[in-house]
């Protein structure tokens, strides 16, 4: 399904900018879109019908469309949701996006850190902030060494929360601790729930990657009125113990980046850029591939690589 082809360089339309891509980041959602796209989802890309994958990346603006200030030419930017609704994802030397989806990278911020943002950091922001202030709240982040988990830890700490996270082993525990988690627990431990309760007490919000696998642990540590926000889906849906959820007045929220409210996306982009300026966000471990090796990069993501796989187009 993945082919490297030469097509005409895109031109920015009204309100758009063209970005010369430096790094194109790959997310699990790109696997879903590749494997589940139908011909109805494809559009014309030069002489071909298809879509250029990937939503996130970094690069430099080299052209602007009508209505965009010419001063933007030359800006280094991080890109979000590039391939949503049109065929020009970031897995190409150039992409075109609405101007607001190419956000200025502050001085001193690496392409590697900028490429790690997009879907992971903005999903984490929405999961954290969809239910009000985090100040003095206790947050459980499932899979703290994952991309969304990493930024949920860092953005949660910035917002004043206390963070506990679960991981599957020592290497991932070290990554979660380096991101700033107050408590790291191996979810495979038989007493994982008790470790959380003893360490931080009942939690107020849970940022969940696998509701099917983790619901029992979540229910064991959730305080009254807690919110569970799940941002990923497995093929097998969970069975919900309705009365147990009801008894504790729990809120179960589902979050999907591609359908997140526009104002929340823009707020996330602004808050993430502020955090970059304040040097409070860190990159994931980055694994670089060439554009010709895009299939190998996708296989690495499918196989659960720790960190971020990127295509280096510099």
MONORCOR-V373831 format. One record per residue. N is the residue number from 1. D_LAST is the distance of its C-alpha to the last C-alpha in Angstrom with 2 decimals. Layout:
n:N d_last:D_LAST
n:N d_last:D_LAST
This chain:
n:1 d_last:24.13
n:2 d_last:20.37
n:3 d_last:19.44
n:4 d_last:16.27
n:5 d_last:17.41
n:6 d_last:16.74
n:7 d_last:18.11
n:8 d_last:18.61
n:9 d_last:16.21
n:10 d_last:17.92
n:11 d_last:19.91
n:12 d_last:20.68
n:13 d_last:24.32
n:14 d_last:26.74
n:15 d_last:25.56
n:16 d_last:21.94
n:17 d_last:18.64
n:18 d_last:15.62
n:19 d_last:12.25
n:20 d_last:8.89
n:21 d_last:7.35
n:22 d_last:4.80
n:23 d_last:7.16
n:24 d_last:10.14
n:25 d_last:13.22
n:26 d_last:16.20
n:27 d_last:19.79
n:28 d_last:23.19
n:29 d_last:23.94
n:30 d_last:21.34
n:31 d_last:23.52
n:32 d_last:26.56
n:33 d_last:25.29
n:34 d_last:24.26
n:35 d_last:27.60
n:36 d_last:29.79
n:37 d_last:28.59
n:38 d_last:31.18
n:39 d_last:31.21
n:40 d_last:32.45
n:41 d_last:29.13
n:42 d_last:27.14
n:43 d_last:26.42
n:44 d_last:25.58
n:45 d_last:21.96
n:46 d_last:22.42
n:47 d_last:24.93
n:48 d_last:24.48
n:49 d_last:25.99
n:50 d_last:24.05
n:51 d_last:21.41
n:52 d_last:17.70
n:53 d_last:17.66
n:54 d_last:16.52
n:55 d_last:17.57
n:56 d_last:15.30
n:57 d_last:11.85
n:58 d_last:10.26
n:59 d_last:8.81
n:60 d_last:10.65
n:61 d_last:13.80
n:62 d_last:14.23
n:63 d_last:17.57
n:64 d_last:20.50
n:65 d_last:23.47
n:66 d_last:27.15
n:67 d_last:28.34
n:68 d_last:25.14
n:69 d_last:25.33
n:70 d_last:23.37
n:71 d_last:22.70
n:72 d_last:19.95
n:73 d_last:17.69
n:74 d_last:15.21
n:75 d_last:15.57
n:76 d_last:12.97
n:77 d_last:14.10
n:78 d_last:14.51
n:79 d_last:15.55
n:80 d_last:18.64
n:81 d_last:20.52
n:82 d_last:18.21
n:83 d_last:19.90
n:84 d_last:23.44
n:85 d_last:25.84
n:86 d_last:23.55
n:87 d_last:21.35
n:88 d_last:17.89
n:89 d_last:16.31
n:90 d_last:12.70
n:91 d_last:12.04
n:92 d_last:10.80
n:93 d_last:8.40
n:94 d_last:11.10
n:95 d_last:13.82
n:96 d_last:17.06
n:97 d_last:19.01
n:98 d_last:22.13
n:99 d_last:21.58
n:100 d_last:22.93
n:101 d_last:20.41
n:102 d_last:17.55
n:103 d_last:18.79
n:104 d_last:18.10
n:105 d_last:16.46
n:106 d_last:19.02
n:107 d_last:18.41
n:108 d_last:17.53
n:109 d_last:16.11
n:110 d_last:12.98
n:111 d_last:10.16
n:112 d_last:11.85
n:113 d_last:15.16
n:114 d_last:14.26
n:115 d_last:12.95
n:116 d_last:16.28
n:117 d_last:18.39
n:118 d_last:19.10
n:119 d_last:21.65
n:120 d_last:22.57
n:121 d_last:23.26
n:122 d_last:24.79
n:123 d_last:26.92
n:124 d_last:28.10
n:125 d_last:29.02
n:126 d_last:31.04
n:127 d_last:32.80
n:128 d_last:33.76
n:129 d_last:34.92
n:130 d_last:36.48
n:131 d_last:39.87
n:132 d_last:40.33
n:133 d_last:40.01
n:134 d_last:38.79
n:135 d_last:40.69
n:136 d_last:42.75
n:137 d_last:41.96
n:138 d_last:41.32
n:139 d_last:38.37
n:140 d_last:37.83
n:141 d_last:34.25
n:142 d_last:34.17
n:143 d_last:31.38
n:144 d_last:30.22
n:145 d_last:27.51
n:146 d_last:25.86
n:147 d_last:23.13
n:148 d_last:25.72
n:149 d_last:28.21
n:150 d_last:26.02
n:151 d_last:25.59
n:152 d_last:29.20
n:153 d_last:30.32
n:154 d_last:28.39
n:155 d_last:29.16
n:156 d_last:32.69
n:157 d_last:33.33
n:158 d_last:32.11
n:159 d_last:34.65
n:160 d_last:37.46
n:161 d_last:37.89
n:162 d_last:38.89
n:163 d_last:36.62
n:164 d_last:37.71
n:165 d_last:35.38
n:166 d_last:35.85
n:167 d_last:33.87
n:168 d_last:34.71
n:169 d_last:34.60
n:170 d_last:34.19
n:171 d_last:30.43
n:172 d_last:29.77
n:173 d_last:32.57
n:174 d_last:30.85
n:175 d_last:27.66
n:176 d_last:29.92
n:177 d_last:31.96
n:178 d_last:29.00
n:179 d_last:28.02
n:180 d_last:31.53
n:181 d_last:33.85
n:182 d_last:37.49
n:183 d_last:38.65
n:184 d_last:36.91
n:185 d_last:39.02
n:186 d_last:38.60
n:187 d_last:39.53
n:188 d_last:40.99
n:189 d_last:43.70
n:190 d_last:47.05
n:191 d_last:47.66
n:192 d_last:44.22
n:193 d_last:45.89
n:194 d_last:48.46
n:195 d_last:45.87
n:196 d_last:44.25
n:197 d_last:47.63
n:198 d_last:48.81
n:199 d_last:45.63
n:200 d_last:45.00
n:201 d_last:47.67
n:202 d_last:47.22
n:203 d_last:43.86
n:204 d_last:43.45
n:205 d_last:40.25
n:206 d_last:38.40
n:207 d_last:34.75
n:208 d_last:35.02
n:209 d_last:32.62
n:210 d_last:35.42
n:211 d_last:38.70
n:212 d_last:40.36
n:213 d_last:39.88
n:214 d_last:40.33
n:215 d_last:42.95
n:216 d_last:45.80
n:217 d_last:44.05
n:218 d_last:43.09
n:219 d_last:46.72
n:220 d_last:48.04
n:221 d_last:46.20
n:222 d_last:46.00
n:223 d_last:48.39
n:224 d_last:50.58
n:225 d_last:48.67
n:226 d_last:45.26
n:227 d_last:42.32
n:228 d_last:40.26
n:229 d_last:36.96
n:230 d_last:35.30
n:231 d_last:31.81
n:232 d_last:31.48
n:233 d_last:33.81
n:234 d_last:35.05
n:235 d_last:36.88
n:236 d_last:40.18
n:237 d_last:41.31
n:238 d_last:43.17
n:239 d_last:46.89
n:240 d_last:47.57
n:241 d_last:50.61
n:242 d_last:51.60
n:243 d_last:54.55
n:244 d_last:52.66
n:245 d_last:49.97
n:246 d_last:52.75
n:247 d_last:54.80
n:248 d_last:52.16
n:249 d_last:51.20
n:250 d_last:47.59
n:251 d_last:44.92
n:252 d_last:42.58
n:253 d_last:39.52
n:254 d_last:36.82
n:255 d_last:33.35
n:256 d_last:30.66
n:257 d_last:27.52
n:258 d_last:27.48
n:259 d_last:31.07
n:260 d_last:31.10
n:261 d_last:32.86
n:262 d_last:30.71
n:263 d_last:32.19
n:264 d_last:31.36
n:265 d_last:27.69
n:266 d_last:27.57
n:267 d_last:29.51
n:268 d_last:27.17
n:269 d_last:24.09
n:270 d_last:26.15
n:271 d_last:27.45
n:272 d_last:24.12
n:273 d_last:22.72
n:274 d_last:25.96
n:275 d_last:25.55
n:276 d_last:22.10
n:277 d_last:23.81
n:278 d_last:26.58
n:279 d_last:24.34
n:280 d_last:26.05
n:281 d_last:23.25
n:282 d_last:21.37
n:283 d_last:18.46
n:284 d_last:19.38
n:285 d_last:18.70
n:286 d_last:15.14
n:287 d_last:14.71
n:288 d_last:11.31
n:289 d_last:11.34
n:290 d_last:9.53
n:291 d_last:10.26
n:292 d_last:13.23
n:293 d_last:14.50
n:294 d_last:14.80
n:295 d_last:18.56
n:296 d_last:18.51
n:297 d_last:16.54
n:298 d_last:19.23
n:299 d_last:21.92
n:300 d_last:20.85
n:301 d_last:21.25
n:302 d_last:24.50
n:303 d_last:25.74
n:304 d_last:25.44
n:305 d_last:22.64
n:306 d_last:23.10
n:307 d_last:20.21
n:308 d_last:17.08
n:309 d_last:15.16
n:310 d_last:11.56
n:311 d_last:9.19
n:312 d_last:5.74
n:313 d_last:3.81
n:314 d_last:0.00
